[in-house]
């Protein structure tokens, strides 16, 4: 993605970093321990979607397994505690469940029979309508003694402390172990140990007791032993085993903190004053209804030791009072009653269990329940089968003129003179022309971002403002985003949504943070600024009533410095001028160095080095406020937003500016969240095939981007290969420095894209990060197909699996060789490029209009300084006017008007047949490749084997080729139908000519499709 520039004054500062917490991972326990852990974890089923609000039948009891469930009461303060449960595979108890009994201080318990079940689903309530149902997911519990404390499940008895192995307690040696969880975020701790010469405790060990803030304590009787070996865990599968070495602890008092053992230590809690101070009351609580959902947001509370969670209390409706635990400052409450008023309050809780007073109430009234989507499920097939057609939705085809908007730059850009508003195309126009795209042979459509945007020139979608709302300028009655997804799926076509995790608009992100800006109002700028209108809310479409403008900048004017201004040097002339010659003032617009953005949520610096570490932690453009993606509040906001679109059934995400977020943050946070949500909503197969491909922009022709592995596309396809700090911000720096020191010569390699001789082998994706990438090296070299082929092939061992690379010639950002123009190398060259893309490894992708060389040689983008009609982002709908129907991919049944002329163009015929051939030969879709034993410039062999499918193809593009050592048998050319019988492992092919190719398939079907201008 690249963005338009506006009238702004920019500066540069050094970056700042923020600190957040994550859990450590468990590494390298002894085999017997690992098996025991697996046994424990295997008994914990995934939480179901069942709601405890229903009144189920009572569970049938029979002899067998039991579970003793302990529930923490200190942060609830209920009068009664009930356990509502269902054994796995069984029925729920009658609401409200069975009463729990007092166990010990701050704990109640209940032992329940499970029969042959290996676990249970559970929720808790006070008998009066207040529930803890794990945020709607229910709790998944196993057998034996289990604790549920503030949403965390552990395996221990908090009242008994477990059974110590070894000698009977007496006058023997004793070890007092203190363990610090300050940097781990654990809410409980167990010690798993064995005295020297003795036996290990049963996994997960024995429970430690809270000693003081961040410290847990356990006294261990050693008998005659003088030391013990130990590891620690949170009771829920997360371990600290000293990086695989375990800890050796002597008798006496010992502390263990951040992998450091201190023997003969002082009591770390001896002089610490107990934490009795509650967090501050949550402020700024705001509730916004959308149909039968409410999104609640608030400002973070502060605490002397840190806020552990928030408790949201909802009242209203027929369900009574409901309390939910929330880890972030955004809470999405769904499935509510129609036209019902709900009241919300929020309390903050710290790690010591201190609870703040309730916040001021926020009230929201729901509307009508939206109709259930017709489908809303991804197609869930291998993404390599689906060639991609890429459209800028707002510039593709206009189906509804009432949602067209020109914005503040309509006149200045020259768009008004062309009657060409920047927001012109929409979902209705795209739905109307899905048959055109299908007729070309494409089965996946990549669309630009759909979230509500806010800037002066935001038609492209990369200036996100409300990430939870679809931009109304794209929707129409009967043509919502859900309608588009469902319409595409009905035609067997996928929708890949462009998503942005790195930045918001300069107006921040609604529901997270939006800056208040007051610019200086003088005679030059008075036309530009808006007056604040109480009750008016920006949505991109609604006309602001006072000014009558069909857009709303959001810049507010003032003649004096406003009260509460946070911006530095407000109103001072910068000494610079706008392109119009207007005086520019400090604080005239949001910027990273102005003091308008909180450092916790946004980075406060400009990028100084595009191949440096600051490129991942500073603003890349003045209109793009850079998220602090290492902050859990930001992470939760973005994860929650994109969960919405996953639930709607999109088939994948194209990730904008992926390189500007550390790989550790992708691997720890965003990529797992995507996988978990897809699996939860749509199943494991859908999660496996949900296609995520990132833009890791690199504009050089070498294998590694200026020698920086951290800024190279292939780098993002790998998991981390070592442990880093539990703090996300620190981990990002540690990873960056470690990988830079390893350099390009010590990066992971893969054979996943390559044949072993002539044989396909099962790829190893165990180290795959979850993110595939756009093939930037091929893109940069597509000025000539041969260069693209050889450069791409040269990089393939450094991707996890290059067969998933997204390959294109040009896009909405650049043409080949970092050109700023759409490709203009000629029709023959276009045909040759396409022939290579559709047969070589990777997923071929075509930017809208390239099938007719639309706007060839035109500047791709010039912002509002020229009309869009003169650029590579011109409106395409005029070429699509008329009617078109397609009954199958690459098969147009009828076409009238301008679209019929479009479909008759030579490259259209070329791409239609390429799609026919690729769709018929699995080796060209998913096969591995090799050039061993192959002579010829762009010549290779590919194979894909799976079950009853064995597809082997020999390919040459434009030039002649010879193949040696290939399997004997009958080969048929998919282009000409020519048949060859190979008996000596050799086959020679004459040059077919530029843009043409030959695809000899072993035991193939023969000629596929009809001859065209290039394939003949």
N, C-alpha and C positions, 0 to 999 in steps of 0.2 A: 504494500500500500504506500502510495505517496500522496501528499495533500496539497491543496491549493493554498496560496499565500494571500494574506489580506493586509490591511493597513495596521501594522503592529510594529512596536519597537521592542527588540529583543536584547537580552544580555546573557552573560555566562558567569556561573559561579561553580565552586567545587560542590560535589555531591555530599549528601548526608545519608546516614543509614539508621534503620530502626531495628529493634530487637524483639523477636517474638519466640514463643516456645513450641517445640514439638517433642514427641516421644522418641526415645532411643530404640533401636532394633535389637532383637536377640540374635547373637551370633554363636555358632560353633559349640553347643552343649555336647557333652559325651553322648554316645549313641543311645545308651540305655535311657538317659534322661530325655533325649529327643523323642524316643518312642513313647515314653510315658506322657510327655507333653502332647504329642499327637493324639494319644488316647483320650486325654482330657478334653482337648479342643474338639475332637470329632464328635463328642457327645453334645456339643452346643449347636443347635440348628440355627439356620438363618431366620431372622424375625419375619413373620408373615404380615400380610397387609390387613388382617382381620381387625375390626374395631371392637373394643371392649364395651361399646355402648349397646351392642346387641344383647339380647337375653338368651343365652344358650342353655342347653340341657346340662345337668350336673354330670361331672366326670364319673365314670364307672371305676370303682376301686377294686383292686385285686392284689393278691400277694405279689411281691417282686420288688422292683426298685423304689426308692423313696428319695425325696429331696427335702432338705431342711433349709428353708428360705429365711434369711435374716434381712430385715429392712431398717435402714437408718432413719431415725425420727427427728434428729436435732434440727434439721433445716425445714421440717414440715410443720411441727407443732399442731398436728391434728389431734382431735379428741379420741378418735378410733382409727384402727388400721385394719383393712381387709385385704386379703389376697384373692384375686379373681384369676383363675388359671384354667388351662386345658393341657392335659398330657399330649405329647406329640401323637397325632393321629386320632386323638379323642375329642370329646366335647368340652365346651366351657362350663364352668360352674354357674349356678344361678347368680345373677347380679344381686348384691354387690360382691359375692364371693364368700370366703370363709374368714372368720375373725382370726387375727394374729394375737399372740400372747407376749407379755413382757419377757425379755431375754436377759438383758443387762443394761447398764446405763446407755441411753441413746439408741437402743436396739429392741425390736420386736421380732418374733419368729413364728414360723408355722411349718410343721412337718407334714408332707402330703404324700399319699401313695401314688405311684406311677404305673404299677403293674409291669408290663413288659416294655413300656416306653423308656427311651433313653434321655428324656428331657421334657420340658414343659414350656408353654408360652404363658406369660404372666403380666398382670397389671396390678396396681395398688390404688386404693381409694379410701376416703374417710367415711363412707356410708351415706354421705349427704350430697353426692354429685361432684365432688372434687377428686380428680383422677391424676395419677402419674402413669401414663402409658408409653413412656419412652419417646415422647415427641410424636406420637402417632404410630410408632413402629412396633409397640409391645416389646417386652423383654423375652429373650430366648435364653433359657436356663438349662443346665444339665442335671446331674444327680449328685447326691452327697450334700455337703454343707456349702451354701452359696450366700454371698452378700450382695445386696443392691444398695449402693450408697451414692446418692446424687447422680444417678444415671450410669454409674460404673458398676459392672458386674465383676465379682471376684470369687475365688474358690477357697474359702476358709471359714472358720468359726470365730467370729470376733469376740466372743465371750469366753472361749476356752483357751485360745492361743495355740491350739494344735497339740500334737504329741511329739515330745522330744525323743529322739533315739538315744542309744548309748546307755551309760550307767545310770542307776537310780540316783536322783538328786540327793546329795549329802554333803560330805566335807571335801568333795573332789574339786578340781579346778573349775573356774567359771569364766566365761567370756561375756562381756557386755558390749553389744554391737550397736552403734548408732549409724543409720544410713540416711543420706541426704537425697531428697527428691526435688530439691529447689529448681533444678534445671530440666526436670523430666516431665513435670505436669501430672505425675501419678496422684491418685486420690487414696490409694492404699498401697501397702508394701508387704511382701512375704520374703522370708529368708529360707532358702533351700540349702541345706548344709550336711556335712558329715564331720564328726570329730576325727582327728588323725587316727587311722587304723580302724575306724568304725564304718557305719553304713549311712547312706544318704537318707534324708527324710523323703517321704512320699511327695511327688510333685503336686502342688506347687511349693511345698515347704510349709512353714508355720508363719502365722500372722504376726507382724510386728505391731506395736502400739505407738500411737502418735505421742511423741515426747514434747515437741514444741514446733513452731511454724517451720515446715520444711524438713523436719527430722523425725525418724522412726527408730524405735528402740526394741531390742530383744536381749534378754539374759539367757545364756545357753550353758547348761551343765556339761562339762567336758569329761568328768570322771578323771581317769589317770592321764588323759591326753593333755597336751599343752598347746594345741592349736586346732583349728578347724579349716576346712575348705568350704567356700560358700559362693553362691550366686543369688541374685535378687530378682524379683519380678513383681508385676502389678496385679497378679492373680488372674490376668485376662490375656495371657499369651505374650506379653512384652517383657523381655528379659534384659538384665545387665549382668553378663558373665565375664566382665573384664576383658572384652574383646576376644573371647574364646579361651582365655587362660584360667578362668575362675580366680577367686580371691583366696589368699592364704591369710588367716587372721589369728593372732596369738591370743593367749589368755589375757585377762585384764580388760581395760576399757580401750576400745578401738573405734575410730570413725572412718567411714567410707564415703567420700564425696567426689564426684566427677572422676572416677577411676583412680583416685588417690587414697591410699590406706595410711592412716596415722595411728601408730601403736602407742600405748601408754598415754592416751590422749586425755585432755580435760573434757569434762561433760559439756557438750556444745549447748546444752539448754540450761546450764546452771544459773547463769545471770540474765537469761532472757525473760523479759516481762511477757506474760501471756497476752496474746492478741485478743483484745476485747472490743476493739474499735470497729464499728460497722462501716461498710463503704458509704460513699455519698449517695444521696437519693438520685436515681436516674432522672435526667432532665430532658426537656425537649421531646417528650413522647408524642408521637404523631401516628394516627391510624387512618389508612386510606382504603376504602372499599373498592373492589373490582368484581362485579357480579356477586357471587357468593363466597368470595375470598376477601380477606383483609390483610394488608401488609402493614406491620407495625414497626416503627423505627424509633430510636432514641439515641441520645448522646452517651458516650461511655462514662461510667462512674469511676471514681478514683478511690484508692484504698492504700493503706500503708504497706500492705504486703501483696496487694494485687487482687483484682476481682476474678473469682473462679467461674461464676456463671450468673445468669439472671433468671428470675422466676416471673413468668408472665401469668397474671390472673385474668381470666375472662369471665364476665357475667353477662347474662342475657340469653334469650331464646329458651327453648324447652329443656335444654341439657343441663341447666344449673351452672354452678361455678366450676371452672376447669383451670387447673394450674399446670403450666408447661415449663420445663427447664430448657434454657436457651444458652448456647455458647457464644453467640455473637450479639450485635445490636440491631439485627434485622430478624423479624419473626413473621413467617407467612402462615396465616391461619386459613385453612381451606375447608371446603365441604360444609359451609355454614347454611343456616336457614335463609330463605328468601325474605327480602324486605323486613329485616329484623335489625333492631338496634343493639349493638354490643358495646360494652364498656371494658376497657383494658387498663390495668395498672401494672407497673414493673417494680420489682425489688432486686437489689444487687446482693450477692453472697460472696464472701471471701473464703479462702482455703480453711480458715479456722471455724467456719460455720456461722460467722456473724452476718446478720441479715439487716439490710437497710430498711428504713421506713418505705412505705409504698409511694410511688410517684403520683403526680397529678394524673387524674383519669383522662384517657383519650377515648373518644366515642366515634363510632363509624356505623353507618346503616347500610346493610347489604342491598343489592338490587335483585334483579331476576336471575335465575340460574341459566347460564348459557346452554344452548342445545349441545348435547353430546356429539363429539365429532364422529363422522361416519366411519373413519378408519383409525387414524392416529397411531399406527404402528409402522416402524421401518420395514423395508423389504428384506433386509437382513441376509443378503447374498454377498458373495465375495466381491469386493469393490473393484478388483482388477478386470472383472467382466464388463464394466460399465464405462465407456468413453464419456467424457465430460464436455458439456457445452456451458460456457461461462457468460453470464449476462450481468450488466448493470441494470437492475430492475427498473430504475427510474428513467432509463434511456432506451429501453428495448421496444416496448409496444404499449400504447395508451389505450386502455379499455374503458376509462371513466374520466372525462374531462373535468368533473366537479372537484376532484382531489388534486388537480394540478396547482402548483405553487411556484412562483418565480423568486420569492425572497427579496432581501434588501439589495441584492446585486443585479436584479433583473434588468434594470435600465443600463447601469454602468457596463455590464458584461456584453451588451449588445444582443442578449437573448430576446429582449422585448421586440426589437426591430424584426426579428425572425419569427415572432409569435411562437417561441420555443422555450417555455418555462423549464427551469432545471429539473423540477419534479414533474415529470410528464408521463413516463411509463408507470405501470402499477401491476398488482397481482392479477387483476382482471385481464389486462392485456396479455400477460404471460400465460394465464390459463387458456385464453383464446388461441394462442399460437403454440401450445404444447405439441400439437400434431405436426407443425412445421419442424420442430426440433426432433420429434420422433421420426419424421420422414427423412431427416438427414441421417438418421441411424444412431442418435445419441440416446443413452438410457440413464444419464445422470445430468442434472442441471445445478450448477454452482451459481448461487445468487449472492449479491452483495448484502451487507448487514441489514437486518430488518428492524432493529430497535429504534425507538424514538430518538431522532437526532436534534442537535441544536448548535447551529453556527450560521454564519452568513451565507455559506455555500456548501450545503451538507447533503446534496442529492445522492452522493456515493455511499453514504451510510457509515462512515468511519468516525463521525463526531457524536458518539453515543451519549445520550443524556438520561433517559429513563430506560434502563436495561430490562425492566420488567414489562415494558409496554411496546407493542408493535406500532411503528410509525403510521399514523392515520393517513398520511399522504400516499401510502402504498395500498391501502385497503378500500374496499367498496362493499356495498350491500351484496351479499351472495358471493363475494370474492375476498374473504378474509385470508389470513395466512394459513389457517387450518384448511380452508377450502383449497388453496393452492397445493398444499401437501397431499391432501386426499385425492385431488384431481390427477396429480402426477402419479401417485401410487396406482390409481385405477388404470393407468396406461402402462404400468410396469416400469415407471421412471422414478428415479431417486431425486431427492432434494438435498443438496449440500449447502448448509447455511454458513456464510462468512461470519466469524465471531471475533470480537476484540476483547482481550483480557488485559492488555498493557495500558490502556489509557481511556479516558472519557473525553468529552468535549471540554472546552475551556470554562464552561459553566458547571463543571463537576458532574456528579452522578446523582440523580434524584433518588432519595432514600438512603444515600450514604453521606454526601456532603455537597452543598451548592454554595458557592461564594456570593456574597452580596457586594456589588460593585457600584460605586457612584463616580461617574466621570464628570469632568468639568464641562459645564454647559456654557458655551460661548456662541458667538454668531456663526462661526464656521461649523460647529458640530451639532447645533440645535436640531437639525433635520434627522440626525442619526439616533439620538437618545430617546428612550421611552420614559413615560411617567409610570410610577408604580400604580397598578390598578387592583385594589382590594377585591379578592374573589376571582380574579382572572388567572387562569393557569395555562401556561404554555403547553400546547400539544402539537404545534407545527401546522395545524390545519385551521383552527378556529380563528376568526377575525377578531382582533382586539377592539373592543367596542368604542373606546374614546378616540383613538387615532384613525380607526377604520382600516388599518394596515392588515394585509393578509399574511403578515409575518410578525415576529416579535423578537427583537434582538436580546432583550433582557438587560441591556445596559441602561442603568438609571442615571438621570442627570441631577446635578446639584450645583448651586452657585457658591456654596460654602462647604468646608469640610464637614461631612456628616458625623453625628454622634456615634461613637462605637466603631469608627473606622480603624481597621487593622493594617491598612496598607502603608508602607513606608514612603515618605515624601509625597503625600497626596497633593495633586494639583500643581506640582512644580513642572515647568516646561523642561522637556528632555534635551532640547536643542536640536532635535530632529524634526523632519517634516514628513507628512504622509505623501503618497504619490500625487495627491491633488494640491499639495503645497500647504496643507493645514498644519497648525502647530500641534505637536504631540505632547501629551502630559503624562507624568508618572501616574500610575494607578488607573489609567484610562480603560484598560482591559485586564482581565486576570492574567497572571504570569507566575512562574515558579518562584521568582525571587522577590515578589511583592509583599509577602507576608499574608496573603489572602487564603492560602491553603494550609491546613494543619499537617505538620510533618508526619504524624502517625498514619495518615491516610494517603498522602500524596508526596512524591519526591519533590524537593525544593531546589532543583538545579537544572542547568542546561547541559546537554551532551557536549563534551569537548573533544572526545576522541571516538570516532565511530567504530573503531576496532579495539577500544579500551573497555575496562570494566564499567566505566560510567555510562556506556551506551545501554546498559541494562538497568540503570537506576536514575535516569534523568529524563527530562522532557526532550522529545525528538522534534517537536514543532510547537510553535506558539499557540496553536489552536487545539493542542492535544495535551490535556493535563495528565501527567504520568502517575498512575496508581502506585502506591507502595504495596506491591503484591506479596511482600513478605509479612504483611500484617493480617492476622486471622480475620479481622472485621472486613477487610477488603476481600479476602479470599471467600468468605462466606457470602458476601453480597454477590459476587460474580458467579459462584457455584450455584446459588439459589436462582439467579436469573437464567442461567443456561439450562438448569434442570427443567424449566418451563418448556423450552423448545424441544428438549429430549422427549418430554412427556407427550408433546404434540406429534411425535413420530418422525422427525427429521432423520435422515440416513447418515449424516456425518457433519463434521465441522471443518471448514477451512479456517485456520488460525492465523489471523493477521498479526504482523510484527512479533512473531514468536521469539525471535532472537533477542528482543528487548526485555525478556523475562529470564531469570537464571534457570538453567536446566534443572537444578535441584528443586526449585519451586514447581516446575511442571511435574517432575517425577514424584514429588511428595504430596502435592496438593491437587492440582487441576486435572491431570490425566487420570489418577485413580478415581477422582470424584465422577468424571465422565463415565468411566467403565462401571462403577458401582450403580449409578443411576440408570444407565441403559439396562444392565442386568436385572435390576430391581423391577423396572417398569415393563421390560420387553423380553427378558430371558437371556440366557447365556449365549445362544447363537447370535442374537442381535448384537450383544456386546462384542462378540468376537469380530463381527463384520461392520461395526460402526466405524466409519472411516474418518480419521483425524489426520489432516495434512497441514503442515505449518509452513508459513512464509519465513524462511531464514535467509534474508536478502544478502547476497554477496555478488558484487559486480566486477569480479576478476576472472581470469581464464585459468587460474591454477587450481589444483586439487583442493588446497586449503586456503581459506580467505586471508590473504596476506600473512600466512603463517600462524594465524590465530585459530586454534581449534575451537575455542569457545564461540566463535562467530562464523562457523562453517555449518552448512546444512546437515551434513551427515552426523555431526556431533549430537544432534537432538534426537536421533533415532535410538540412542543407547540408554540403558539404565546407569545409575551411578555404580562405580566399581570399588568404592570404599566408603566408610562411615565418615560423616562430618558432624559438626556441632548440632545439638538439638535445636539451637536457635536458627531460624530460617535465614536471617540476614547474615549471620556469621557463616553459616554453611555455604551460602552463595559465594562469599569471598574465598573461603577455604577451597571450594571446588574449583573456582576460577584459577586460583594460584596454583593448585596442584596440577590441573590439566595443562595449564600453560607451561609449567616446568617439564611435564612429561613430553610435551611437544608433539609434532606431527608424526614422528617415527615410533611413538609408543602408544598409539590409539588402538582400540579394538578393531578387529577385522572379521569378515564374514564371508562364507562361501555360499550363502543362501541364494544368490542370484545365478550361480554358475553350475553347469552340468559337470558331472564326474565322467569324463570321456563323452559317451553318448547317453549316459544314464541320468535320469532325474533322481534326486535324493530328497528325503523329507527335510524341510528347512528347520533350523534351530532358532526359535524365537524366544528362548528363555531369557535373553538379555535385552529384549526389545522394550523400549520405553513406553510404547503406546502411541507415539507420534511419528507418522510418516511425513515426508517433506516434498515441497516443490523442487524439481531438479533445476537448480539455479545455474549449474555449470552448462548443461545442455542448452538452457534458455539463452545464456550469454553468447553461445557459439552458433546459434541457428542462422546466422548470416549465411552459413554454408552448411548443408546437411552433413557432409563428411566430417567437418570440424566438430559438429555436435555429437556425432556418433563416437568418434575417437576420444574426445574429451570426456563424454559421459561414461564410456566403458572404462576409462582410466580411473574413475572414482568409485566404481561399484563395489570394490572390496572393503570400503570404509563405511558403507551404509549397513544397517542391520539387514535390510532386504530391499535391494534396489528395484525389485519387480513391482513394488508399491509406489515408486516415485511418480509424481504427477509431472507430466512433460508438456510444455507448450512453447510456441515460437515467440508470441508477444502477448501482452495483457494490457490492463488499464493503467499500468505503471511504466513499463519499458518495452521497447523492441529489443532484438538481439544486439549484442555488443554494446550494451548500455545506451542504446539509441533512445531518444525521446520521441521517436516517430513510430507509427504503425509500420509493420514490415512492408517494404516496397521492392523486394528483390526480383519480382517478376512472377508470372503465373507458373512457369515451368519450375522455378525454385520452390514456390509454394507447394506444388504437387510433389516434388521430391521430398520436402520436409514432411509432408503428410504421410507419404509412403513409408518413411523411416519411423515416424512416431507410431503408426498403426501396427507395425510388425516387430519393432525392437521392444525390449523390456520396458515396463512402465505403463502408465495410464494416459493415453492421448487426450489432450484438452485443447479446445478451440475457443478463442475469444469471439464474441458475437460479431457476425458480419464478415469474418475472415474467409468464409466460404464463397464470398463474391469480391474479395479484396477491398472491403468497405473501408473508405477513408485512408487508403494506402498512402504512405509518405506524409500523412498529416501529423502535426504535433499531437501527442496523446492527450496532453492536458496543459492548459495555461491559466487555470483559475478564472476569476472574473474579469481578467484583462482582455478577453476576446470571447466571441460567441461560441457556445458549445458546438454549433453547427459546423464550425471550421476545424474541429478537433477530432481525435480518435474516439471521443465519447459522444459523438453526434447521435441524434435520434434515429433509430433503425426502422421504426414502424412503417414509414412510407414504402419500404421494400417488402413489407408483409401484408399490405392492404389486399383485401379479397378474402376468399375462403380456401381452406386447405383441410383435407382429411387424410389420415394415414392409418391403415389397418395393422401395420407392423413396422418394425424398425427398418429404415431404408426403403420403405414401400409407400409411395404417395398414391392414393386412390383417385384423388381429384384436386384440382387447384384452379382458381380463377383470379383474374385481376393481376396486380403487380406481383403478388407472391408466386404466381405461375411463372412469370418472367425470371424471378429470382431463382426458382428451383431448376430452371433450364441452364444455369451458368455452368461452365466446365468444371470448376472446383467443387461445386455441389455434386455433380455426377461422380466426381472422383471420391469424395468423402463418403458418399452413399455406398459405393461399392467396397471401399476399404472397410467400412463398418460391417458390411455383409460378410466379407472374407474373415475378418477378425472374430466375428461372432460365431462363425462355423468351425474355427480351428482353435481348440483350447490351448494349444502350445503358444499361440500368439497372445493370449490373454494372461495366462498364469505361469507360463513355462520359464524354466531356467535356460540359460544360453551358454554357448561356447564359440570361440573362433579357432580352436585347436583343429588342425588339419584342414583349415579353410583358407583359400586364397581369394583375393578380391577386396575391393575397398570397403564397401558397406555390405559385407556378407557374413552370415552367422547361421548357426543351427540352434533350434529351440526344442525343448521337450517338456511335457507335463504328464505325470502319471498319477492316477488316483483311482483306486478300486478297479472298475472295469474300463476306465478311460486311460488310453495310452496314445498321446498325440505327439508326433515327431515331425518337424518341419525344417526345410532348408530354405533360407531367404537370401536374396540378393537384391539390392536397391540400385537401380540405374545401370550399374556396371556388371561385367561378366564375373563368374566365380567358378571355382573348382572345389569339390569336397572329397576328402580322402579319409578312409577308415570309418565310413558310415555303415549302418546296418544294411544288409542285403534285403531286397524286396521290391515291391512296386511303388513308385512315386508318381503322383499326379499333381500337376501344376494348377493351383486354384485360380490363376489368372487366364491361362490359355487352354487348360485341359490337357496339355501335352503329358504323355505317359512314358515313364522310363522304368525299365527293369534293371536293377543293380544286382550284379552277381560277384563283383570283385571289390566292393566297398568304395566305389568311386562314382562320382557324377559331376559332369561339367555343364555349365549353363552359359549361354551367350548373353552379351549385354542387351538388356531389354530397352534401354534408352532413358533419358532423363525424366524423372517423375514416374516411370514405370517400375515394375518389380516382378520377380518370380517367387512363388511360394510352393515348393514341391513338398507335398505331404505324403508321408509313408502310409500306404493303404488309404489315401485320402479320397474325398468324394469327387474330385475332378474340378472342372470349371465352376466357379461360383459367381453368379450374376452375369450381366451383359457387358460387352466391351464398351468403353467410354473413351473420352479424349486422351486419357493417359494410360489407363489399365486396359491393355489390349495385346 
